[in-house]
């Protein structure tokens, strides 16, 4: 037990050795806390408009002003954080589960299974992620649930290719061959020996992809292909605020800054995890 606690302590000591990673972690924690505590942090309703408060500039009552429906911009940003994080995490989990499973099966069994899965992944990779997401949006429609599925499908190739490479490098190792000799089932070998040894790169990829998925969600919402109104979305707020920059510049700029900071936080945190989990990279961040 003491050894386990010591390992965890060393892990976090190396992870937060760099101020840049600490700053990134603070950003992520701040936005997560904001999303969770949104109802407590603001007295305003994010969806109820007030026609007497349309496009007001920042004031004591509305710290970042109001939008075209008279809703408090800061409140909408708080709830937009919740939307972005939920979509980012769920979409990444969808793509990770499917992509990791495909990569495991493809590399371990090979043959026709590998050929079919590889061609499927090649088709997905031949299309830019944003274009693929837009195309899938026409099939699945708009809305938060559809957007999770769309972004999840569009990032499957990343996990499949990573997992396939990891499995190919270790499936013929001594401990795997020993399990085969004693008659262990393929499912046991895959889940008990191969998958745990691929955990480190999976964790790094998961962390980094949450940020990229949040950026993709904001991009789609900005283009009108993402979250349906009146649900709060940073991308939709930036899109609506672009035409109101002369009236209330904060309306369009603030949610854009939030997107940049949150994506930056996840990307740097992912780099920090890679730096810790791969000793060859330690100290290079």
C-alpha positions as YAML, in Angstrom:
chain: A
units: angstrom
residues:
- id: 1
  name: UNK
  ca: [0.00, 0.00, 0.00]
- id: 2
  name: UNK
  ca: [2.84, 2.37, 0.91]
- id: 3
  name: UNK
  ca: [4.60, 1.53, -2.35]
- id: 4
  name: UNK
  ca: [1.45, 2.37, -4.31]
- id: 5
  name: UNK
  ca: [1.05, 5.70, -2.51]
- id: 6
  name: UNK
  ca: [4.70, 6.46, -3.16]
- id: 7
  name: UNK
  ca: [4.27, 5.75, -6.88]
- id: 8
  name: UNK
  ca: [1.23, 8.03, -7.09]
- id: 9
  name: UNK
  ca: [3.12, 10.76, -5.23]
- id: 10
  name: UNK
  ca: [6.07, 10.50, -7.61]
- id: 11
  name: UNK
  ca: [3.73, 10.58, -10.59]
- id: 12
  name: UNK
  ca: [2.13, 13.87, -9.55]
- id: 13
  name: UNK
  ca: [5.50, 15.27, -8.50]
- id: 14
  name: UNK
  ca: [6.87, 14.73, -12.02]
- id: 15
  name: UNK
  ca: [3.61, 15.83, -13.65]
- id: 16
  name: UNK
  ca: [3.49, 19.18, -11.87]
- id: 17
  name: UNK
  ca: [7.22, 19.78, -11.97]
- id: 18
  name: UNK
  ca: [6.71, 22.37, -14.70]
- id: 19
  name: UNK
  ca: [4.82, 25.59, -14.11]
- id: 20
  name: UNK
  ca: [3.28, 25.37, -17.57]
- id: 21
  name: UNK
  ca: [1.57, 22.08, -16.69]
- id: 22
  name: UNK
  ca: [0.41, 23.49, -13.34]
- id: 23
  name: UNK
  ca: [-1.14, 26.45, -15.16]
- id: 24
  name: UNK
  ca: [-2.86, 24.09, -17.62]
- id: 25
  name: UNK
  ca: [-4.23, 21.94, -14.79]
- id: 26
  name: UNK
  ca: [-5.54, 25.05, -13.01]
- id: 27
  name: UNK
  ca: [-7.32, 26.12, -16.20]
- id: 28
  name: UNK
  ca: [-8.98, 22.72, -16.62]
- id: 29
  name: UNK
  ca: [-10.01, 22.53, -12.95]
- id: 30
  name: UNK
  ca: [-11.34, 26.09, -13.11]
- id: 31
  name: UNK
  ca: [-13.59, 25.39, -16.10]
- id: 32
  name: UNK
  ca: [-14.74, 22.05, -14.67]
- id: 33
  name: UNK
  ca: [-15.65, 23.76, -11.39]
- id: 34
  name: UNK
  ca: [-17.40, 26.54, -13.32]
- id: 35
  name: UNK
  ca: [-19.47, 24.01, -15.25]
- id: 36
  name: UNK
  ca: [-20.47, 22.09, -12.13]
- id: 37
  name: UNK
  ca: [-21.22, 25.14, -9.99]
- id: 38
  name: UNK
  ca: [-22.88, 27.22, -12.73]
- id: 39
  name: UNK
  ca: [-26.29, 27.42, -10.96]
- id: 40
  name: UNK
  ca: [-24.57, 28.62, -7.78]
- id: 41
  name: UNK
  ca: [-22.23, 31.14, -9.40]
- id: 42
  name: UNK
  ca: [-24.91, 33.23, -11.09]
- id: 43
  name: UNK
  ca: [-28.45, 34.33, -10.17]
- id: 44
  name: UNK
  ca: [-29.50, 34.68, -13.82]
- id: 45
  name: UNK
  ca: [-31.34, 32.15, -15.96]
- id: 46
  name: UNK
  ca: [-29.22, 31.19, -19.02]
- id: 47
  name: UNK
  ca: [-32.29, 30.66, -21.21]
- id: 48
  name: UNK
  ca: [-34.80, 33.26, -20.05]
- id: 49
  name: UNK
  ca: [-34.57, 36.48, -22.02]
- id: 50
  name: UNK
  ca: [-35.43, 40.03, -21.01]
- id: 51
  name: UNK
  ca: [-36.48, 42.33, -23.84]
- id: 52
  name: UNK
  ca: [-35.68, 45.39, -21.72]
- id: 53
  name: UNK
  ca: [-32.01, 44.30, -21.38]
- id: 54
  name: UNK
  ca: [-31.11, 43.56, -25.00]
- id: 55
  name: UNK
  ca: [-27.40, 44.03, -25.88]
- id: 56
  name: UNK
  ca: [-26.52, 45.94, -22.75]
- id: 57
  name: UNK
  ca: [-22.85, 46.73, -22.14]
- id: 58
  name: UNK
  ca: [-21.02, 45.32, -19.10]
- id: 59
  name: UNK
  ca: [-22.40, 46.64, -15.82]
- id: 60
  name: UNK
  ca: [-22.65, 45.71, -12.14]
- id: 61
  name: UNK
  ca: [-25.81, 43.72, -12.88]
- id: 62
  name: UNK
  ca: [-24.42, 42.01, -15.99]
- id: 63
  name: UNK
  ca: [-20.63, 41.79, -15.71]
- id: 64
  name: UNK
  ca: [-20.15, 40.87, -19.39]
- id: 65
  name: UNK
  ca: [-23.30, 42.49, -20.71]
- id: 66
  name: UNK
  ca: [-26.26, 40.81, -22.36]
- id: 67
  name: UNK
  ca: [-26.97, 39.16, -25.71]
- id: 68
  name: UNK
  ca: [-29.59, 39.85, -28.39]
- id: 69
  name: UNK
  ca: [-32.28, 38.15, -26.26]
- id: 70
  name: UNK
  ca: [-31.40, 40.03, -23.07]
- id: 71
  name: UNK
  ca: [-29.72, 37.02, -21.44]
- id: 72
  name: UNK
  ca: [-26.66, 37.46, -19.22]
- id: 73
  name: UNK
  ca: [-23.50, 36.69, -21.23]
- id: 74
  name: UNK
  ca: [-21.46, 35.52, -18.24]
- id: 75
  name: UNK
  ca: [-24.20, 33.09, -17.23]
- id: 76
  name: UNK
  ca: [-24.31, 31.73, -20.76]
- id: 77
  name: UNK
  ca: [-20.52, 31.27, -20.67]
- id: 78
  name: UNK
  ca: [-20.79, 29.28, -17.42]
- id: 79
  name: UNK
  ca: [-23.38, 26.96, -18.92]
- id: 80
  name: UNK
  ca: [-21.47, 26.84, -22.20]
- id: 81
  name: UNK
  ca: [-18.53, 25.36, -20.27]
- id: 82
  name: UNK
  ca: [-20.83, 22.57, -19.12]
- id: 83
  name: UNK
  ca: [-21.95, 21.90, -22.69]
- id: 84
  name: UNK
  ca: [-18.40, 21.85, -24.06]
- id: 85
  name: UNK
  ca: [-17.03, 19.56, -21.35]
- id: 86
  name: UNK
  ca: [-19.89, 17.07, -21.56]
- id: 87
  name: UNK
  ca: [-19.62, 16.84, -25.33]
- id: 88
  name: UNK
  ca: [-15.82, 16.70, -25.22]
- id: 89
  name: UNK
  ca: [-15.64, 13.91, -22.64]
- id: 90
  name: UNK
  ca: [-18.51, 11.77, -23.97]
- id: 91
  name: UNK
  ca: [-17.38, 12.08, -27.60]
- id: 92
  name: UNK
  ca: [-13.84, 11.06, -26.69]
- id: 93
  name: UNK
  ca: [-15.09, 8.07, -24.71]
- id: 94
  name: UNK
  ca: [-17.23, 6.94, -27.66]
- id: 95
  name: UNK
  ca: [-14.34, 7.18, -30.12]
- id: 96
  name: UNK
  ca: [-11.86, 5.66, -27.64]
- id: 97
  name: UNK
  ca: [-13.97, 2.58, -26.87]
- id: 98
  name: UNK
  ca: [-14.69, 1.85, -30.55]
- id: 99
  name: UNK
  ca: [-11.22, 2.79, -31.81]
- id: 100
  name: UNK
  ca: [-9.35, 0.81, -29.14]
- id: 101
  name: UNK
  ca: [-11.51, -2.27, -29.75]
- id: 102
  name: UNK
  ca: [-10.95, -2.08, -33.51]
- id: 103
  name: UNK
  ca: [-7.20, -1.58, -33.05]
- id: 104
  name: UNK
  ca: [-6.91, -4.50, -30.62]
- id: 105
  name: UNK
  ca: [-8.80, -6.93, -32.85]
- id: 106
  name: UNK
  ca: [-7.12, -5.75, -36.06]
- id: 107
  name: UNK
  ca: [-3.54, -6.09, -34.82]
- id: 108
  name: UNK
  ca: [-3.99, -9.22, -32.72]
- id: 109
  name: UNK
  ca: [-5.88, -11.40, -35.20]
- id: 110
  name: UNK
  ca: [-4.58, -9.95, -38.49]
- id: 111
  name: UNK
  ca: [-5.67, -11.56, -41.76]
- id: 112
  name: UNK
  ca: [-9.01, -10.62, -43.28]
- id: 113
  name: UNK
  ca: [-10.17, -8.89, -40.09]
- id: 114
  name: UNK
  ca: [-7.14, -6.59, -40.21]
- id: 115
  name: UNK
  ca: [-7.70, -5.85, -43.91]
- id: 116
  name: UNK
  ca: [-11.38, -4.93, -43.46]
- id: 117
  name: UNK
  ca: [-10.75, -2.73, -40.42]
- id: 118
  name: UNK
  ca: [-7.74, -1.06, -42.05]
- id: 119
  name: UNK
  ca: [-9.70, -0.18, -45.18]
- id: 120
  name: UNK
  ca: [-12.53, 1.21, -43.05]
- id: 121
  name: UNK
  ca: [-10.09, 3.40, -41.13]
- id: 122
  name: UNK
  ca: [-8.41, 4.51, -44.38]
- id: 123
  name: UNK
  ca: [-11.79, 5.71, -45.67]
- id: 124
  name: UNK
  ca: [-12.42, 7.72, -42.49]
- id: 125
  name: UNK
  ca: [-8.91, 9.18, -42.55]
- id: 126
  name: UNK
  ca: [-9.18, 10.20, -46.19]
- id: 127
  name: UNK
  ca: [-11.66, 12.90, -45.13]
- id: 128
  name: UNK
  ca: [-10.69, 15.89, -42.97]
- id: 129
  name: UNK
  ca: [-12.21, 15.56, -39.48]
- id: 130
  name: UNK
  ca: [-14.27, 18.75, -39.76]
- id: 131
  name: UNK
  ca: [-15.60, 17.82, -43.21]
- id: 132
  name: UNK
  ca: [-16.47, 14.33, -41.97]
- id: 133
  name: UNK
  ca: [-18.27, 15.84, -38.98]
- id: 134
  name: UNK
  ca: [-20.24, 18.15, -41.26]
- id: 135
  name: UNK
  ca: [-21.23, 15.21, -43.48]
- id: 136
  name: UNK
  ca: [-22.28, 13.12, -40.50]
- id: 137
  name: UNK
  ca: [-24.26, 16.10, -39.22]
- id: 138
  name: UNK
  ca: [-26.47, 15.88, -42.30]
- id: 139
  name: UNK
  ca: [-27.18, 12.23, -41.42]
- id: 140
  name: UNK
  ca: [-27.64, 12.42, -37.65]
- id: 141
  name: UNK
  ca: [-29.00, 15.96, -37.45]
- id: 142
  name: UNK
  ca: [-28.22, 18.63, -34.85]
- id: 143
  name: UNK
  ca: [-28.44, 18.55, -31.08]
- id: 144
  name: UNK
  ca: [-26.16, 17.60, -28.22]
- id: 145
  name: UNK
  ca: [-26.67, 13.83, -28.47]
- id: 146
  name: UNK
  ca: [-26.12, 13.77, -32.22]
- id: 147
  name: UNK
  ca: [-23.04, 15.94, -31.90]
- id: 148
  name: UNK
  ca: [-21.46, 13.51, -29.42]
- id: 149
  name: UNK
  ca: [-21.93, 10.63, -31.88]
- id: 150
  name: UNK
  ca: [-20.69, 12.69, -34.83]
- id: 151
  name: UNK
  ca: [-17.50, 13.85, -33.11]
- id: 152
  name: UNK
  ca: [-16.97, 10.38, -31.66]
- id: 153
  name: UNK
  ca: [-17.12, 8.72, -35.08]
- id: 154
  name: UNK
  ca: [-14.89, 11.32, -36.74]
- id: 155
  name: UNK
  ca: [-12.00, 10.65, -34.30]
- id: 156
  name: UNK
  ca: [-12.12, 6.84, -34.26]
- id: 157
  name: UNK
  ca: [-9.12, 6.46, -36.65]
- id: 158
  name: UNK
  ca: [-6.80, 8.20, -34.18]
- id: 159
  name: UNK
  ca: [-7.34, 5.56, -31.52]
- id: 160
  name: UNK
  ca: [-7.44, 2.63, -33.93]
- id: 161
  name: UNK
  ca: [-4.09, 3.45, -35.53]
- id: 162
  name: UNK
  ca: [-2.45, 4.17, -32.18]
- id: 163
  name: UNK
  ca: [-3.78, 0.96, -30.64]
- id: 164
  name: UNK
  ca: [-2.85, -1.13, -33.66]
- id: 165
  name: UNK
  ca: [0.74, 0.06, -33.50]
- id: 166
  name: UNK
  ca: [0.96, -0.63, -29.76]
- id: 167
  name: UNK
  ca: [-0.46, -4.15, -30.08]
- id: 168
  name: UNK
  ca: [1.82, -5.05, -33.00]
- id: 169
  name: UNK
  ca: [4.84, -4.05, -30.93]
- id: 170
  name: UNK
  ca: [3.96, -6.24, -27.91]
- id: 171
  name: UNK
  ca: [1.80, -9.14, -29.11]
- id: 172
  name: UNK
  ca: [4.86, -11.33, -29.73]
- id: 173
  name: UNK
  ca: [6.61, -10.41, -26.48]
- id: 174
  name: UNK
  ca: [7.72, -13.13, -24.06]
- id: 175
  name: UNK
  ca: [4.94, -12.69, -21.50]
- id: 176
  name: UNK
  ca: [2.25, -12.85, -24.19]
- id: 177
  name: UNK
  ca: [3.82, -15.96, -25.75]
- id: 178
  name: UNK
  ca: [3.99, -17.55, -22.28]
- id: 179
  name: UNK
  ca: [0.25, -17.00, -21.81]
- id: 180
  name: UNK
  ca: [-0.45, -18.66, -25.14]
- id: 181
  name: UNK
  ca: [1.71, -21.66, -24.20]
- id: 182
  name: UNK
  ca: [-0.27, -22.27, -20.99]
- id: 183
  name: UNK
  ca: [-3.51, -22.14, -22.97]
- id: 184
  name: UNK
  ca: [-4.85, -18.71, -21.98]
- id: 185
  name: UNK
  ca: [-7.85, -17.51, -23.99]
- id: 186
  name: UNK
  ca: [-7.37, -14.69, -26.48]
- id: 187
  name: UNK
  ca: [-9.83, -12.51, -24.55]
- id: 188
  name: UNK
  ca: [-7.75, -12.92, -21.38]
- id: 189
  name: UNK
  ca: [-4.52, -12.07, -23.20]
- id: 190
  name: UNK
  ca: [-6.05, -9.00, -24.79]
- id: 191
  name: UNK
  ca: [-7.73, -7.61, -21.67]
- id: 192
  name: UNK
  ca: [-5.28, -8.69, -18.97]
- id: 193
  name: UNK
  ca: [-1.91, -8.31, -20.67]
- id: 194
  name: UNK
  ca: [-1.97, -6.32, -23.90]
- id: 195
  name: UNK
  ca: [-4.52, -3.60, -23.06]
- id: 196
  name: UNK
  ca: [-2.97, -2.61, -19.67]
- id: 197
  name: UNK
  ca: [0.43, -2.20, -21.34]
- id: 198
  name: UNK
  ca: [-1.11, 0.27, -23.79]
- id: 199
  name: UNK
  ca: [-2.68, 2.40, -21.04]
- id: 200
  name: UNK
  ca: [-0.06, 5.18, -21.02]
- id: 201
  name: UNK
  ca: [-0.42, 6.33, -24.66]
- id: 202
  name: UNK
  ca: [-4.19, 5.92, -24.41]
- id: 203
  name: UNK
  ca: [-4.34, 8.27, -21.41]
- id: 204
  name: UNK
  ca: [-2.23, 10.88, -23.17]
- id: 205
  name: UNK
  ca: [-4.34, 10.68, -26.32]
- id: 206
  name: UNK
  ca: [-7.59, 10.88, -24.35]
- id: 207
  name: UNK
  ca: [-6.50, 14.05, -22.58]
- id: 208
  name: UNK
  ca: [-5.31, 15.81, -25.72]
- id: 209
  name: UNK
  ca: [-8.34, 14.77, -27.76]
- id: 210
  name: UNK
  ca: [-10.80, 16.24, -25.25]
- id: 211
  name: UNK
  ca: [-9.41, 19.67, -26.08]
- id: 212
  name: UNK
  ca: [-9.51, 19.06, -29.82]
- id: 213
  name: UNK
  ca: [-13.07, 17.74, -29.60]
- id: 214
  name: UNK
  ca: [-14.17, 20.84, -27.69]
- id: 215
  name: UNK
  ca: [-12.62, 22.95, -30.45]
- id: 216
  name: UNK
  ca: [-14.44, 20.90, -33.11]
- id: 217
  name: UNK
  ca: [-17.75, 21.30, -31.25]
- id: 218
  name: UNK
  ca: [-17.24, 25.07, -31.05]
- id: 219
  name: UNK
  ca: [-16.38, 25.20, -34.75]
- id: 220
  name: UNK
  ca: [-19.50, 23.28, -35.74]
- id: 221
  name: UNK
  ca: [-21.68, 25.43, -33.47]
- id: 222
  name: UNK
  ca: [-20.08, 28.55, -34.96]
- id: 223
  name: UNK
  ca: [-21.08, 27.31, -38.42]
- id: 224
  name: UNK
  ca: [-24.63, 26.54, -37.26]
- id: 225
  name: UNK
  ca: [-24.14, 22.76, -37.47]
- id: 226
  name: UNK
  ca: [-23.71, 22.06, -33.76]
- id: 227
  name: UNK
  ca: [-25.77, 22.77, -30.67]
- id: 228
  name: UNK
  ca: [-29.36, 23.82, -31.22]
- id: 229
  name: UNK
  ca: [-30.45, 27.10, -29.59]
- id: 230
  name: UNK
  ca: [-31.23, 28.09, -26.92]
- id: 231
  name: UNK
  ca: [-28.68, 25.66, -25.41]
- id: 232
  name: UNK
  ca: [-25.58, 27.62, -24.38]
- id: 233
  name: UNK
  ca: [-22.59, 26.98, -26.62]
- id: 234
  name: UNK
  ca: [-19.37, 28.96, -26.84]
- id: 235
  name: UNK
  ca: [-19.14, 28.50, -30.60]
- id: 236
  name: UNK
  ca: [-22.69, 29.74, -31.17]
- id: 237
  name: UNK
  ca: [-22.03, 32.72, -28.86]
- id: 238
  name: UNK
  ca: [-18.93, 33.69, -30.87]
- id: 239
  name: UNK
  ca: [-20.94, 33.42, -34.09]
- id: 240
  name: UNK
  ca: [-23.76, 35.61, -32.73]
- id: 241
  name: UNK
  ca: [-21.34, 38.06, -31.14]
- id: 242
  name: UNK
  ca: [-19.34, 38.68, -34.32]
- id: 243
  name: UNK
  ca: [-22.01, 41.00, -35.68]
- id: 244
  name: UNK
  ca: [-22.33, 42.79, -32.33]
- id: 245
  name: UNK
  ca: [-18.68, 43.68, -31.77]
- id: 246
  name: UNK
  ca: [-19.30, 47.43, -32.04]
- id: 247
  name: UNK
  ca: [-22.19, 47.26, -29.56]
- id: 248
  name: UNK
  ca: [-20.73, 44.85, -26.99]
- id: 249
  name: UNK
  ca: [-17.34, 43.42, -28.03]
- id: 250
  name: UNK
  ca: [-17.14, 41.25, -24.90]
- id: 251
  name: UNK
  ca: [-20.15, 39.23, -26.10]
- id: 252
  name: UNK
  ca: [-18.21, 37.74, -29.03]
- id: 253
  name: UNK
  ca: [-14.67, 37.81, -27.60]
- id: 254
  name: UNK
  ca: [-15.17, 36.28, -24.12]
- id: 255
  name: UNK
  ca: [-16.48, 32.85, -25.23]
- id: 256
  name: UNK
  ca: [-13.74, 32.66, -27.87]
- id: 257
  name: UNK
  ca: [-11.11, 33.28, -25.21]
- id: 258
  name: UNK
  ca: [-12.68, 30.54, -23.07]
- id: 259
  name: UNK
  ca: [-12.42, 28.06, -25.95]
- id: 260
  name: UNK
  ca: [-8.75, 28.93, -26.44]
- id: 261
  name: UNK
  ca: [-7.91, 28.61, -22.75]
- id: 262
  name: UNK
  ca: [-9.71, 25.31, -22.21]
- id: 263
  name: UNK
  ca: [-8.26, 23.70, -25.35]
- id: 264
  name: UNK
  ca: [-4.82, 24.99, -24.39]
- id: 265
  name: UNK
  ca: [-5.25, 23.54, -20.90]
- id: 266
  name: UNK
  ca: [-6.09, 20.05, -22.13]
- id: 267
  name: UNK
  ca: [-3.35, 20.05, -24.77]
- id: 268
  name: UNK
  ca: [-0.60, 21.10, -22.36]
- id: 269
  name: UNK
  ca: [-1.89, 18.69, -19.71]
- id: 270
  name: UNK
  ca: [-1.74, 15.91, -22.30]
- id: 271
  name: UNK
  ca: [1.85, 16.88, -23.14]
- id: 272
  name: UNK
  ca: [2.67, 16.83, -19.43]
- id: 273
  name: UNK
  ca: [1.24, 13.33, -19.07]
- id: 274
  name: UNK
  ca: [3.27, 12.16, -22.06]
- id: 275
  name: UNK
  ca: [6.38, 13.69, -20.54]
- id: 276
  name: UNK
  ca: [5.81, 11.76, -17.29]
- id: 277
  name: UNK
  ca: [4.68, 8.43, -18.73]
- id: 278
  name: UNK
  ca: [7.51, 8.24, -21.30]
- id: 279
  name: UNK
  ca: [10.88, 8.55, -19.50]
- id: 280
  name: UNK
  ca: [12.62, 9.29, -22.82]
- id: 281
  name: UNK
  ca: [10.72, 12.57, -23.05]
- id: 282
  name: UNK
  ca: [11.09, 13.57, -19.40]
- id: 283
  name: UNK
  ca: [12.39, 17.09, -19.14]
- id: 284
  name: UNK
  ca: [11.73, 18.00, -22.79]
- id: 285
  name: UNK
  ca: [8.45, 19.88, -22.22]
...
